[in-house]
Amino acid sequence: MSRWGYFGRRLLLSVPVLVIGASLTFLMIRFSPTDPAAAIVGNTNTEAGQRAYMQVRRDLGLTKPLLEHYGAYMTDLFTLELGQSWVINRGTPTIDLLLLYGPRTVWLAFWAVLIPIFVGIPVGFYAGLNPNTPIDYVLSSTGIVWRAMPNFWLAIILLTVLSVVEFAGITWGSLGVETSVTGSPDLSNLSNPQSFFGAVKQILPAAVVLGSASMGSEIRIARTAVLETINANYVEVARARGVPERLVLGKHVFRNALVPLVPTITNEAFILVGGSLIVEVVFNINGVGYLFYQAAINGDLPLLAALTFVFIVIVVLMNLVQDFLYVLIDPRVGYDS
């Protein structure tokens, strides 16, 4: 099987994954211990409350036979009819909420992925090129400690430090473009340099926290990958043939060392899905994670189910990106030994 045939097969396999994920999301609403209609209506002890309760159940499709409800639900999901919020933003379509809250989460995710890639991987490569030296010990220990810190703990510590610490009369909020330590970034005018740097500064603490686990992992994995690759036979042959060291490192060592890093980088999706909820709540960022949290605590199950499906789609897409990167980096992918 060719590399692109392998990728095509992985693409087809993502379809049943989406179907299973959507089916589990359906079960979450249909058989949840929390009655979504009761959560939406509130008081059902009065006659008016009972009428409203029955109307909401009909609107949600809970009065339909199971298979009919399932078919309508799946059709709506895969045609991007994600329904509406019934509690926290009653009557507002989920798509509109995603367009409102989504850019903040995308901005957070962009920097949370970028920081580990451009800090963790180079640091790990440098440590791998200088093994068993003092700088290697320091960088490796830093990676272990950084990986071990829970993001919710790091978020609280960083938030406290940035709010309190003052150096020469300058605080984090007053440094450069004035911003607050918490709150949502203003993304309305990123073409303006001052607004752009203000939005970057606003999101930076949360991005560091969200990307912290990946940064530690990338340092350790990049170091190990370089150590395993740099003494490989094909590297020694390239050096024996007189290939310049710069090309040996770039073409043979670093490229092959990237292969085990691909799943680490793409697994950022799992960290972003779970971690963004905690980080957005701590830093008061009104993103999709914060919206998911509000839907959960307010019993807005229709919105919660739609957001869960969106998160499933994100994870599946990131797995496809991982397979695509494998195809580009490793020519052995797709071929049987």
MOCORKA-V956157 format. One record per pair of residues at least 6 apart in sequence whose C-alpha atoms are under 6 Angstrom apart, sorted by the first residue. I is the first residue (numbers start at 1). GAP is how many residues later the second one is. If there is no record, write none. Layout:
# MOCORKA-V956157
I:GAP  I:GAP
This chain:
# MOCORKA-V956157
1:333  1:334  2:332  3:324  3:330  3:331  6:328  25:280  36:265  37:16  37:19  37:20  39:260  40:47  41:12  43:6  44:6  61:8  82:12  82:224  83:10  83:11  84:7  84:8  84:9  84:10  85:6  85:7  85:218  87:213  101:186  101:187  102:185  102:186  104:183  105:182  105:183  108:99  111:96  112:95  112:98  112:99  116:99  120:95  120:98  120:99  121:97  121:98  121:101  124:95  124:98  124:99  125:97  125:98  127:9  127:96  128:95  128:98  128:99  143:73  143:76  146:70  147:66  147:69  151:58  155:54  162:10  173:6  173:7  177:21  182:101  182:102  183:101  183:102  184:101  184:102  185:14  185:17  186:13  190:6  225:32  226:31  229:24  230:23  266:52  266:56  269:46  276:13  277:12  277:13  280:10  281:9  295:9
